[in-house]
Amino acid sequence: FCTVLVLKRLPYLSSENKLDSMVSRESGFLFNNLVLLAATFSVLFGTVFPILSELFTGTNVTVGPSYFNMVEVPLGLILLFLTGAGPLLAYRKTSGKSLRKNFTMPVALAVISGPIFFLLGVHGFWPILALVLCTFVLLTIVQEFHKGIRARRKAFSENYLVSLMNLTRRHNRRYGGYIVHFAMVLVVLGATGSAFVKEGQGVVGTGEDFQVGPYTLSVDEIRQSEADPNYWSGTVVVNVSRGGRVVGQVYPEKRFYYASEQPTSEVAIHTTPREDLYVVFAGMNEDQSKAVVQAYVNPLVLWLWVGGVVMVLGTLVCLLPPPRGRTA
């Protein structure tokens, strides 16, 4: 029905104007929308394919993470590139001189950052490409803010911070959009961390430890309790050390609810700007003498949350009412 409706209304949906050039800000918006459309269709296909497969062949074929990683990662990185490139393009047509002026510094520094990330231990094509593109977008945002601030300081003799605030306030939709672009950099940075997850498991008693990534997990105490009438619980008190220094203590818990006869795990999380450590109490071993503890090191997770907060702030800046003009 929706398809028929769109086809019937197609003459009303056609653009009134044509693109003057493929190298323009309008074309950037167009490519951005096409990438989002492709991502939407790929997610839709991956979601309904098991249903269609069972309907037509009688076999339920599961579409796993590998499909979405194969399709969505390249689309996401193209979208990230457009996030940085779009603001550098002029409306209608961008001249070669303007392209060289706007793109030379961000592209050059982003390319240089690739080998630096490799030397810092980031291996793999997609993670390095993601970080290089994050660097490119970040540099374009800084460049755009700096150009606006420099022009405003020259015109009004304001200090840097005042110029930044006034510039953002008076052109809130443009610079609020740049803040949202910065949020996208943080989100992609957090997602890139999933390529470096480390995990480990230990069957440990009190006073014993095991290693996962850079962390040493030492069991301080194993507690069992039936004080709550709804469930039985077991808790492992785990000391977390990094480089020989204790950085915290976590309390993963295992519960068994009597009514539903279902076990649940209460995951303990130790969060830092660099990574999150998830610790799970999986249960006791066969002779009930030791705890089975699973641990996962998930890099850069915090930046997903920070990116979400920055995205909301950038949106709020875009929604600010325009400042009132002075009466002459």
N, C-alpha and C positions, 0 to 999 in steps of 0.2 A: 504493500500500500504506500509506504513512504517513498519507494523507488518510483512508482507511477506518478506520485504527486510531484516529486522533484523533476521528473522528465516533462511533465505537463507544464510546470512553471519555469522551465529552463530559459525561455526568452526573457523572463523578468529577472532572472538571476545572473545573466551575463553582464560582464563589466562594461561600463560606459566608455572607458578609456583603455587604450592598449599601453603595454610597457614601452617606454622610450628606449630602454637599454636593459640587457640582462645583468649588467653591472650597475645596480642602483639599489636604493633602500627598499623600493617597492618590490623588486625581485627577491630581496632578502626576506621580506614578509611572506611572499608567495612560496618560496622554498621552505620556509619555516612551517607553513601550514601544510604543505605536501608531506613533509617528514612526519608531522603529528598525525596526519591522515593515514600514512603507511603504518605507523606504530599502532594506531587504533585497529586497523584491519588485521595486523599480525596477531595482536592480542585476542581479537575476536575469533580468528581462525584457530589459534591454539586452545582457546576455551571451548569452542563448540566441536572441534574435530573428534574428540572421543565419542560424543553423542552421535555425530554423523556416521562415524566408523561402525558403531554398534548397530545403528539403524539400517545401514546398507549392506554390511558384511557379517553382522552378528558377532563381531569381535570388538571388544573394548580396548582400544589402543590409547595408552596414557601418554600425554605430552608433558615431558618433564622439564626441569630447569635448563637443560642443555639447549632445547629449542629456543627458549626465550633469551638466553644469553647469546646465542648465535645471531638472533634477529635484532633484539632490542639494543644490545650494546653498540653496534655500529650506528644504528639510527639515533641513539642518544648522543653519541659523540659528534655526529653531523649537526645535531641540534645545538650542542654546546659550541661548536665552531661558529655557527650562524649567530649565536648569542653575542660572540665577540666581534664578528665581522660586520654584522648589520649596522651598528652605530657608526662605523667608520666609512660607510658608503653614503654618497650624496643622493638626494632625491633626483629623480628623472634620469640622470646619467652621471657617472663618476669618471673624471678624467684620469689619464695615466699618471699625471703629475700628482694628483690628489691621492691616488692609490699608493704610490711610492712614499709620499710624505706620511700617510696615516698608518701604513702597514709595516714599514721597514723595521722600526724599533721593536714593536711587539712580536713580530714573526721571528726576527733575529734572536732576541733574548729567549723566546720560547723554544726555538731549535737548540740553542746552547744548553737549555735546562735538561734536555733529554739525556745526554751523557752524564750530567751531574746526578740525575735521579738513578741512573744505572750504577754509578760508583757508590751511591748511598745504599745500594742493596735492592733496588726495585728492578725485578727481572720479569720479562714477559712483555709481548708486544702491546696488548690492550692496556695494561696498567700504565706503562710508560706513555703511550699515546694519550690516555686520559689525563695524566698529570701535565703533559706538555700543553694540551689544549686548555686545561685549567689555568696554567701560567699565561697563555696567550690572552684568554678572556680577562683575567685579572689585570694584566698590563694595559689592555684597551680601556678598561674602566678607569684605572688610575690616570691614563693619558687624557681621557675625556674630561675628568674632573679637574685635572691640572690646567688644561687649556682654558676652561671656563673660569677658574679661579684667577689665573694670570690675567685674563682680559678684564675681569671685574676689578682686580687690584689696580690695574693701570688706569681704569676709568674713575674709580672712587677712592683710591688711596686707603683701602682697608687692610687690616692684617689678615693672615692666611685663614685663621679659624672663622672670623667674622664673614669673610668672603665666601667660605664654604657654606656657612649657614644661610646667608642671604641668597646665594646662587641656588641652593636646593629649594629654598622656600619660594622663590620667584619663578622657578622653572621646575615645579615639583613633579610634574608628570614625566618629564624627561629624566631627571636625576633620580626620582623614585624608581623609574624603570631600571636604571643602572644598579641601584641597590638590589632589586630583584635579580638582576643578572649575577651580581656577586653572591646572592643566596644560592643560585644554581651551581656556581663554582663549588661552594661548600657542600652541597648535596652530592654532587658528582665525586668530590674528594672523599666523602664518607662512604659512598657506594664502592669506590675503588678499593677501599680497605678490605672488602670481602674476598679479594684475590689473594690475601695473605693470611687467611685464618689458620691458626695452629690449634691442634687438639691433642689431648692425652687422657689417660685413665690410670688410676692406681687403686689397688686393693690394699688398703693400709689400716693399720691399727694405731692406737694411741702412741704418739711419739715417733711414728714413721712418716716418711715424706716421699713425694715423687715430683718429677719435673715436667713442666709444659711450657714450651717456648722459653722466655727469659725468667719465668717464675718458678719458685720452689714452694710447693704446698705441703705444709706439715700439719698433721692431725693433732690437735691439742686435747680434744675430748669428744667422746661419742655419747650422746644423751638419748634416752628413750623415755617417752612419757605417755600415760593413758589418762592424764588429768582431765582432758576435755571429753565430755560425753559423746561428742559427734564423731571423733576420729582419734586414731592412734598416730603419734608422730615420733619421728626420729630425727635428731639434729646432729650434724657434725660441725664442731668448732675448728676452723681451719685458719692457721696463720699463713699469711701470704708474704713471701720474701722475694726481693729482686736484687741481684748482685750482692747477696749476703746481708742485706738490710731489710728488716721487717717493714712492710709498707701498709699493712692493714690486717684485719681479721674479718672473715666472712662466716655466715651461718646457713649453709644450704640445708634444706629440710625435706623430709619425705613424709607424706601423710597418707593414711588409709581411712577412708570414710566408711563407717559401718553401714549406713542406710543404703548407699548405692554400691557398696563393695568395690569401690574404684580407688586406685592409688593416684596421687598427684605429687608433683615435684615443685617445691618452692625454690626457684633458682636464686642464688646469691650472686650479686654483681659488684665488682670492684671497678670503678670508672676513673679513667684519667684522660687528659686531652689526646694522648697518643693511642690508647686502646682500652677496650673493656675486657675484663676477665670474668667469664661466666663459670660458676662452680655449681655442679649438680650432684646431689646425694642420690645415687641410683638404687641403693639398698645395701643389705648385708650379704656377705659371702655365704657359702653353703653351710658352714658350721657356726655362723652367726658371731664369729670372733673379730671380723674386720669389716670395714666399710668400703663399698665400691664407690669411688668418687671420680666423676668425669669433669674435665675442665676444657674450656675453649677460650683462646685469645682472639678477639675480634678487633682488628685495628680500625681506628678513625671513626668509630660509631658515633661518638659525641657530636661530630661535625654534621651528621644528618639532622640532629635535633637543633643545633645552632643555625643551620641553614634554613630550617623551617621557621624559626623565630625571626631571622633576618628577612625572610620572604614576606612575613606578615608586616614587619616594620616598613619595608619598601612599599608594600601595597597601601598602607596607611598614609605614607608620604604622598603617594599619587592621588589619594582621595582628599587631601587637604584642600579647602576652598582657596581660590586665588586671593592674594593680598589686595586690600583696598588701595586704590590710587589716591594720592594727595590732591586736595583742592588747590587749584592754581591761585 
